[in-house]
Amino acid sequence: MESRKTGSEETDVTTGDVEPPWWRASKRKGRRREPLSRRDIVEAAVRIVDAEGVDALTVRRLGQELDTGSATLYWHISGKDELGELVYDRIMGEIRLPETDPTRWEEQLKDVARQVYRVMLSHNDAVRLSLGRVGLGPNMLRLIEWLLDLLRRAGIPDQPAALFGDILGRYLDASVLEVSMVLCARGDSASQDAGVEAMRSYLRTLPTDRFPNITALGPALTAGHTEDRFEFGLELLVRGLAAYA
């Protein structure tokens, strides 16, 4: 089964004809094309996030990256908030969406969720650009439409189908954010393993009369790696949704 095209091949966040009206370039269609395109700006912004993190993504830093002035950048973007939306939507363009198959909806849903999880982790702390925002750029619209089509064809009622994307998005954001914070704080896997072992050692010292359940389940509480915990949470979400089918 062929996958749908993604990114610039499917819906390009930098040139798409479907985009939020508050994005600056959408108000300036038909004007003379500038030597510096919005595509150039977004790709430079992604490089900055990948190398230096979201905090480094400012209009001033972007100007340095592109060797241009702020006035040129503000012709294409209204400011840092819009820039963050553009970068996030560009990253979501990396997700490959299969043709929806209602007979395999649970498997397809999990596969796409895993893609989002891994793609976001590959872009430093870019997940922070999603927090507190509702992404409605071209690539997010493509992803939302795919999800709704899959769930409705699988027999999920409209209201649970409509709400599930938000719940899944929050789970993905939280999961990616925690992993990215741990990576920044502890570095390599050896340091992370040492941190988990220190937690286990501490739990073993707790008085069993006061904390009988924690001490009994200490090994279980600290078992598994990050991927295992992510998979467990994803399974819980999908099983819960399946109850509505």
N, C-alpha and C positions, 0 to 999 in steps of 0.2 A: 504494500500500500504506500503510495507516494505521500510525502509530507508536504504541507503547504509551504510556500516560500516565506522567508522571514526578513526582518530588517529592511535594508534598502531595496531588496528584491520584491517585497510584498507591500509594505506601507512604510514609507520613509518619513520619520519624524521631522526631518528638516525641510521636506517639500510636500508633505501630504496635503490633499485637498480637504481632508476631514480633520479639523483641529479646533481646540477650544477658542472661542472668540477673544479671550483675554490674552492669547499669545500675540505678541506685537506684529509679527510678520503676516499674520492672517488679516490684519487691517490694511496691509500695504501691497496687496497683490496688484500686479499690473505695472508696478513702478520699475524703473530701470534697475537691472541686476547689478549689484555692487561687485567689485573684484573679490571681496571677502564674502563668502556665502554663510548662511546659517549652518549649513553642514560643517563647514570648516570650524565654526565656533563650537558646535556641539562636540565634534571629535576632539578638539583641543581640551575641552572641559572634561571629557571622559579620561583623557590622558592624565590630567591633573589629579582627578579623584583617584585613579588607579595608583599613581605614584605617591601622592601626598595626603590623600584623604579629603573628606567633604569640607572640613574647616578651611582648607587651603583654596577652595573654589570661590574666589571673589572676582568681580569685574576687573579689578586692578591686576590680579595675578593672571587672569585670562589675557589681558592686554599684553602683559610681558611675554606670555607664551606665544602669542600671535604677532608680536612686534607691531602693535597698533594702539591707537588711542581709545579712550572710553567712548568718545562721541561716535566712532564707527561702530562699536559694539552695541551702543544703545539704539542704533538705527534698526538692529535686528532683534534685540531683546529688551524688555522693560526693566530688568534688574535681576538680582540674585535669585529671587523666588522662581521667576519664569525659567531661568537658566537651570535650576535644579529640576524642574518638571521636564524640561527638554532632555536633560541627561538621563533621568530615570526612564523616560519613555524610549529613548535610544537603546538603553540596556535591555528593556523588555522586548525590543525587536530581535534579540538573539534567541528567543524562545521559538522552537520548531513545533508547530501544531499539526498533528495528524488529522486526516479526515475523520469526523466523528463517527463512532461505531457504537450505537446504544447497547449492543450485546456485550461489549467490553468496556462499558463506561467506567467501572471502578478502576480497572487497570490503566486506562487512558488518563483518568483524573490523577492518579498517583504519579504516573510518569511525567506529566506536565508539571505537577507540584515539585517533583524532584528536580526537574530542569530549572525552575525558577529559583529554588534553593541554591543550587550549585552555581548558576549564573550570577546571582547576587553575591555569593561568597567570593567569586572570582574578581569582583570589582571593589576591593578594599572595604570601606564602610559606607558604600553607596546606598545601602538599605536605609540609612537615616533620611535620605531624600524622600522616602515614602511615608515616613511617620507623620501623622496629623494631616495628611493630604489625600485627596481622592484623585487618583490619576485618570485623566480622560483624554490623553493624547492618542494619536492614531494607533500605536502599537498596543496600548492598554485596551482601547475599544475592540481591537481585533481579538485580544485574549478574552475579554469579557463576553463578546459575542460567541466565541467558540465554546466557552464554558456553559453558557445558557443553552446553546443549541444541543450540546451533549446531554445536559441534565434533563431538559424538557423531552427530548427524544427517548430518554431512558425511563420516562414515566414519573419523574420527580415533580410534584405540584409546583405551581408558579412561585408561591411565596417562599417556601424553603429554597427553591432554586435561586431566587433573587437574593436571598440573604446569605447563602452559603459562600459566595465569592468573597464577601466582606470578612466572614469568619475565617476562611482559609487564608486570606491575605494577612490578617492579623497574626495568625499562627506562623506563617512564613516569615513575616517581619520580625517577630519576637525571636524565632529560632535563629535566623541569620544574624540578628543584632547580638544575641548572646554569644554565639560562636566567634563573631568578629571581635567582640570585646575581650573574650578570653585569649584569642590569638595575639591581640595587641598587648595584653597584660602579662601573659606567660610565655609568649614566643613559641618555641618548638614543642613537639609532642612529648619529649622527655620531661620538660618543665611542667606540662599539663598533667602527666601521669604522676609526677611527684606531688602535685597539689591534691590530686584525688586520694593518693595514699595517705597524705597527712590528715585528710578528712576522715578516712576510715579509721585511722589510729585514734583520733579524738573520739569518735563515736563508741569505740570499744572501751573507753575509759568512763563512760557515763554510768551512773548508778542504776542498776537494773530495776530497783524497787520504784524509782521515780520515772524511769523511761523504759518500761518493759518492751514496748513495741519498737521503739527506735533501736534498742540494742539487739532485739531479736532479728530485725530486718536490716541491720546495718550493711551486710554484704549486698543485699538486694537493692538498697537505696543508692549504692554507689556503683552498681554493676553496669556494664555496657558503656560503649563510647557514644560520642555525640550523634553519629549516624544512627545508632540503634535507638536512641531516644527520639530522634526525629521520625524514624519509621514507625515507632509505636504511637506517637501522637497523630501521625497522618492516618494510620489504620483506625484509630478511634474516631477521627472525624468522618472518614468515609463510611465506616460501619453505622455511625449515627445517622448519616444522610440516607443510607440504604433503607433505614426503617421507614422512610417516607415514600419509598418507591411503590 
